[in-house]
Amino acid sequence: MTRLRTFHHRPDAAPAAAGLVLLALAVLLAAWAAPRWRAEAEAARARHRAAQAQAVDEAVREAVRQHERQQAAKAETLPHWPWPDAAASPRRAAALDLLARRQGLQLLQVRQQLDAAQHWQVSMVGSGAYGDIRRFVERALAADPALALDRLRLQRDDADTPVLRFELQWSLLHHPAPRSAGATEAAPGPAKAPPP
């Protein structure tokens, strides 16, 4: 009769120890390499953000260039209104004064002077109803294409009164007057408003 032998497999401790050693080495390698990987990832993100910012900047610059090209093309198609000569400025200032009075505005002070660009400036201080002031400004700008409103200040002393105090400053743009040799241009003195 034959006896069967049974073998009991006893696990060897060497593979388990090798696995533990490899696992420990992997943990150490990950701990050593993780800061480097993080730094590389952060550098890649920084490069990506810089590239995005550069692309946005370039898009903005291109939009500005395109807007400037469109404005230049539009300016070429607009009619070029000839500005009046400098000699017409006193007449234009008088017309502005007359228009204000016809609109029912009470002018307390009117002053004229030349600015640094040798354009006439007309300052008006007075009072009137808001609708009259608005109509005066609209009609003045419509009547004189070379007229610029530099400042408009309105003040109401009492909430119940329809009358406002105003201060307007206009520039009467014009072609520069031809200068003769040695001639200097004097600024006009203040113009006094006639009594109401």
C-alpha positions as CSV (number, residue, x, y, z in Angstrom):
1,M,0.0,0.0,0.0
2,T,1.3,3.3,-1.0
3,R,1.2,6.2,1.4
4,L,0.4,9.6,0.1
5,R,2.5,12.3,1.3
6,T,1.0,15.7,1.8
7,F,3.0,18.8,1.4
8,H,2.3,21.8,3.3
9,H,3.5,25.0,1.6
10,R,5.1,27.3,4.0
11,P,5.3,30.8,2.7
12,D,8.7,32.2,2.5
13,A,9.2,35.5,4.3
14,A,11.7,36.8,1.7
15,P,9.1,38.0,-1.0
16,A,7.0,39.7,1.6
17,A,10.0,41.5,3.0
18,A,11.1,42.5,-0.5
19,G,7.6,43.9,-1.2
20,L,7.7,45.9,2.0
21,V,11.1,47.2,1.1
22,L,9.9,48.2,-2.4
23,L,6.8,49.9,-0.9
24,A,9.0,51.8,1.5
25,L,11.3,52.9,-1.4
26,A,8.3,54.0,-3.4
27,V,7.0,56.1,-0.5
28,L,10.5,57.6,0.0
29,L,10.8,58.3,-3.7
30,A,7.4,60.0,-3.8
31,A,8.2,62.1,-0.7
32,W,11.5,63.1,-2.3
33,A,10.1,63.8,-5.8
34,A,6.7,65.4,-4.8
35,P,8.1,68.9,-4.1
36,R,9.9,68.8,-7.5
37,W,6.7,67.6,-9.2
38,R,4.7,70.3,-7.5
39,A,7.3,73.0,-8.5
40,E,7.2,71.8,-12.1
41,A,3.3,71.8,-12.1
42,E,3.3,75.3,-10.6
43,A,5.8,76.5,-13.2
44,A,3.6,75.0,-15.9
45,R,0.6,76.8,-14.5
46,A,2.5,80.1,-14.3
47,R,3.6,79.7,-18.0
48,H,0.0,78.9,-18.9
49,R,-1.3,82.0,-17.1
50,A,1.4,84.2,-18.6
51,A,0.5,82.9,-22.1
52,Q,-3.2,83.6,-21.4
53,A,-2.4,87.1,-20.2
54,Q,-0.2,87.8,-23.3
55,A,-3.0,86.5,-25.5
56,V,-5.5,88.8,-23.8
57,D,-3.1,91.8,-24.0
58,E,-2.5,91.1,-27.7
59,A,-6.3,90.9,-28.3
60,V,-6.8,94.2,-26.5
61,R,-4.0,95.9,-28.5
62,E,-5.5,94.5,-31.7
63,A,-9.0,95.8,-30.7
64,V,-7.5,99.2,-30.0
65,R,-5.7,99.2,-33.4
66,Q,-8.9,98.2,-35.2
67,H,-10.9,100.9,-33.4
68,E,-8.3,103.5,-34.3
69,R,-8.4,102.3,-38.0
70,Q,-12.2,102.6,-37.9
71,Q,-12.1,106.0,-36.4
72,A,-9.6,107.2,-39.0
73,A,-11.7,105.8,-41.8
74,K,-14.8,107.4,-40.3
75,A,-13.0,110.8,-40.0
76,E,-12.0,110.6,-43.6
77,T,-15.7,110.1,-44.7
78,L,-17.0,113.0,-42.5
79,P,-17.4,116.3,-44.1
80,H,-14.7,118.8,-43.1
81,W,-16.4,122.0,-42.1
82,P,-14.2,125.0,-42.6
83,W,-13.6,126.9,-39.4
84,P,-14.3,130.6,-39.6
85,D,-11.4,133.1,-39.7
86,A,-10.2,134.6,-36.4
87,A,-11.5,138.0,-37.5
88,A,-15.0,136.7,-37.3
89,S,-14.7,135.9,-33.6
90,P,-16.0,139.2,-32.2
91,R,-19.1,138.9,-34.4
92,R,-19.7,135.3,-33.3
93,A,-19.3,136.3,-29.7
94,A,-21.9,139.1,-30.2
95,A,-24.3,136.7,-31.9
96,L,-23.9,134.3,-28.9
97,D,-24.7,137.1,-26.5
98,L,-27.8,138.1,-28.6
99,L,-29.0,134.5,-28.8
100,A,-28.8,134.1,-25.0
101,R,-30.9,137.3,-24.5
102,R,-33.5,136.2,-27.1
103,Q,-33.9,132.9,-25.3
104,G,-34.9,134.9,-22.2
105,L,-31.7,134.5,-20.2
106,Q,-30.7,137.2,-17.8
107,L,-26.9,137.8,-18.3
108,L,-25.2,139.2,-15.3
109,Q,-21.6,139.0,-16.7
110,V,-20.1,138.3,-20.1
111,R,-16.3,138.0,-20.3
112,Q,-14.2,137.4,-23.4
113,Q,-10.5,136.4,-23.6
114,L,-8.0,134.4,-25.7
115,D,-7.0,131.0,-24.5
116,A,-3.5,129.4,-24.9
117,A,-4.4,128.2,-28.4
118,Q,-5.5,131.7,-29.4
119,H,-9.2,130.8,-29.5
120,W,-11.7,133.2,-28.1
121,Q,-13.3,132.1,-24.9
122,V,-16.7,133.6,-23.8
123,S,-17.8,133.1,-20.2
124,M,-21.4,133.9,-19.3
125,V,-22.9,134.1,-15.9
126,G,-26.6,134.7,-15.5
127,S,-30.0,133.1,-14.6
128,G,-32.9,131.6,-16.4
129,A,-35.4,128.7,-16.5
130,Y,-33.9,125.3,-17.2
131,G,-35.8,124.9,-20.5
132,D,-34.5,128.3,-21.7
133,I,-30.9,127.4,-20.8
134,R,-31.2,124.1,-22.6
135,R,-32.7,125.6,-25.7
136,F,-30.0,128.3,-25.8
137,V,-27.2,125.7,-25.6
138,E,-28.8,123.5,-28.3
139,R,-29.4,126.5,-30.7
140,A,-26.0,128.0,-30.1
141,L,-24.2,124.7,-30.9
142,A,-26.5,124.1,-34.0
143,A,-25.9,127.7,-35.3
144,D,-22.1,127.6,-35.0
145,P,-20.3,124.3,-35.9
146,A,-17.0,125.8,-34.6
147,L,-18.4,126.5,-31.2
148,A,-17.4,124.3,-28.2
149,L,-19.1,124.3,-24.8
150,D,-16.3,123.9,-22.3
151,R,-18.2,124.2,-19.1
152,L,-21.8,124.3,-17.9
153,R,-22.6,124.8,-14.3
154,L,-26.2,125.1,-13.0
155,Q,-27.2,126.0,-9.4
156,R,-30.7,126.3,-7.9
157,D,-30.9,128.5,-4.7
158,D,-34.4,127.3,-3.8
159,A,-36.0,124.0,-4.7
160,D,-39.4,125.8,-5.3
161,T,-38.1,128.3,-7.8
162,P,-37.9,127.5,-11.6
163,V,-35.0,129.9,-12.0
164,L,-31.4,128.6,-12.1
165,R,-28.2,130.4,-11.9
166,F,-25.8,129.3,-14.6
167,E,-22.2,129.6,-15.7
168,L,-21.3,128.8,-19.3
169,Q,-17.9,128.8,-20.9
170,W,-17.6,128.6,-24.7
171,S,-14.6,128.3,-27.0
172,L,-15.0,129.9,-30.4
173,L,-12.7,127.8,-32.6
174,H,-11.2,129.4,-35.7
175,H,-8.4,129.3,-38.2
176,P,-5.4,131.0,-36.8
177,A,-5.0,134.6,-38.0
178,P,-2.0,135.2,-40.3
179,R,0.6,137.1,-38.3
180,S,2.7,139.8,-39.8
181,A,6.4,140.0,-38.9
182,G,6.8,141.2,-35.3
183,A,3.0,141.5,-34.7
184,T,1.6,140.3,-31.5
185,E,-2.0,139.5,-30.9
186,A,-3.6,141.2,-27.9
187,A,-6.4,139.6,-26.0
188,P,-9.7,141.3,-26.0
189,G,-10.8,142.9,-22.8
190,P,-13.8,141.9,-20.8
191,A,-17.1,142.8,-22.5
192,K,-19.7,144.3,-20.2
193,A,-23.3,143.3,-20.6
194,P,-25.7,146.1,-21.4
195,P,-28.2,146.9,-18.6
196,P,-31.4,144.7,-18.8
